[in-house]
Every structure is written in structure tokens, then in C-alpha cells.
Amino acid sequence: MSPVTEIEPATVAASVRHDLAVVVVSHNDLEWLEPCLSTVLSRAGEISFEVIVVDNSLSAGARDFVRSSFPQARAMACENHGFAHANNVGLLSSSARYVLFLNPDTELLDGTLAELVAAMDARPEVGLAGVRQLTADCRVYPTIRYFPTFSRALGEALGSERWPIRPAWSGERELDMSLYDREVPCDWTTGAFMLVRREALLGAGLLDERLFLQSEEPDLCRRIKLGGWEVRHIPVMTIVHHAGKGGVAPRMTAQSAFARRQYADKHFSRPYRHLYVGACMLNHLIRALPLRRGGAAKRRAARLALKTLSGRSGAPFEPSPRTAIRG
């Protein structure tokens, strides 16, 4: 399969049936599927939709559970070639007008999918939308994001989120929480909940499967915006996302760093790429210092991320040539 899967527009247009396809990728996430799928069904509203659970753990447990407990959903299996690949497998099995990429560790709390689709229908210029997300302890989670740049990576390395005045050039996350209650444009939004118009995907290409895990969202949103579509935060729904449920995971931190280097390889010129990766390395170097507050696990994670960014360690989750991106 090519890194960015293409769809034949005429074939898709002729076979459109549902308004919405909800694609949930499960990788050993059985404990989260019941609350996730239950709230998807209860918060669907009056809409033609389908739910597709793609299991890439090579275990039949999740598929058997979905088939027995949620017969309304389709359960599929695929080899573990990464988060992007599994989402593309689910999407390509559907012909819906919209696709919702939804994490299994989420629950829909307020609003309906029908209301969100209606909002997108009323905004034909919007190609991708995110909604209001809460953490497990009911705090607003900052999902409105700005594209990665050298200045934002440097600002984050220097603790810009703690500055009394924090300009937009100094960090990727929008921390003005009042914005999350109203509709606003954004560069990208987090992948726990991304509603995408099929036409936007046809133009931009699907999730890039060279990005095995992490950085799929800014990459996809960048391509969608380059195609002339808008990306917006549209809070007609509220969900809870159980983010960080596993605590600090050094391999995941290193994978995030590796994916950021891939993103830079793909979208930045060579000089700018070096500046950006250098700022990312500074971020992890500061967090790896022995006197840095945050605990041993965070320091181990930062050290592993530094090895990954410097090339002394390969991709934490897929050490193969297909993960290298140029152009």
C-alpha cells in the first residue's frame, strides 16, 4: 500500500450510502470499547451512519466483543502497520460522506453526531473539524493547535506555557480556554476526534502511513489546508478523552519525537529542518537534566527521545526504512 492511499473519486461518488462512518482503531483497547461504542450509539442522533472497529492487535478478543455486544458495528482486522494504516483500512471499507476518526478511549458526552454533520453541511468550506474535549477529571483539554515551527518548538523548550504572556508563535497549544466554547479556526486538532469531509480527503490524500504513530494530525490538516479547505474547532459536541491513562511511557515519548522529525523531513527545507529538530532536542535535553523536576520516568523518556532525534536510536515502534520521509 502506498504511504498516502488514494481513492478513485468516481468509484466513491457512485457508492455513497451513509452520511457518516465512525472509525475506531483498537490495539489492546478492549476495556475502553464498551463505553466508547455505547456513547457513539446513544449520541448518534437522526443520521445514517456506520461504526467500523479496526483491530490491529492480531487478537480476536476485541472483534469477538464487538460482534457479540455491538452487532450494529462492523469489526475488522488488519496487521499492525500503524495508526494511520488502520484508520485508512477502516475508511476505505466505507463510502460515507464524512469519516470520524475516533480514539477508543473516548466517550461522547454532549451533543449528537447528527448535529455535527449538519454543522459541517452548513459550512461547505470546512474540510476537517474537532470538538470540545475534556480530560477524565473534567478539565478542558487544549485541542486547538498551531502548526509546528522552529519558534514554537523553541518556546516550548523554554517553558512558554508558563509565561505570563504567551504569544501564538511560542507554542502549539491554544491555552485561552474561553476559545473552546465557541467556533474558531485552527491549524490542526488532535486525532482523538477528527471529523473529515470525504472530498477533502480525496484532494489531500489519506493519513500518511509512513507516520507509524504520532504527528498524523498536523500532517493531514496541513495537506487539507493546502488543498483550500478550512480546519475548525466546532464545539457542538463535547467528549471526554482519557488521555495519558498509562502515565509516562518513554517509548511513546521517543516515538513522538521520531514522528516530529519525520514531519520536519516531509514539510521543511533542510536548513529549517535542522533548526526545528535542534529546538526539539533542546526541549528534551532540558527535561533530561538530573535536577529537573518531574521524576525519573520523565527523565528517562527525555533521554530516549534525544537518542531518537539524534539518530542514535531508530524508530521505537517501527524500525524500518519505510518510516524515512523526504519531500
JOSUL-V165442 format. One record per helix or strand. SS is the DSSP state (@ for helix, = for strand). FROM is the first residue (numbers start at 1). TO is the last residue. If there is no record, write none. Layout:
BEGIN
{{SS,FROM,TO} {SS,FROM,TO}}
END
This chain:
BEGIN
{{=,4,4} {@,9,14} {=,20,26} {@,30,42} {=,49,55} {@,61,69} {=,74,77} {@,83,92} {=,98,103} {=,106,110} {@,113,121} {=,126,134} {=,140,140} {=,144,145} {@,150,157} {@,160,162} {@,168,170} {=,173,173} {@,177,181} {=,184,185} {=,188,189} {=,193,197} {@,198,204} {=,208,208} {@,216,226} {=,230,241} {@,250,267} {@,270,288} {@,296,309} {@,321,323}}
END
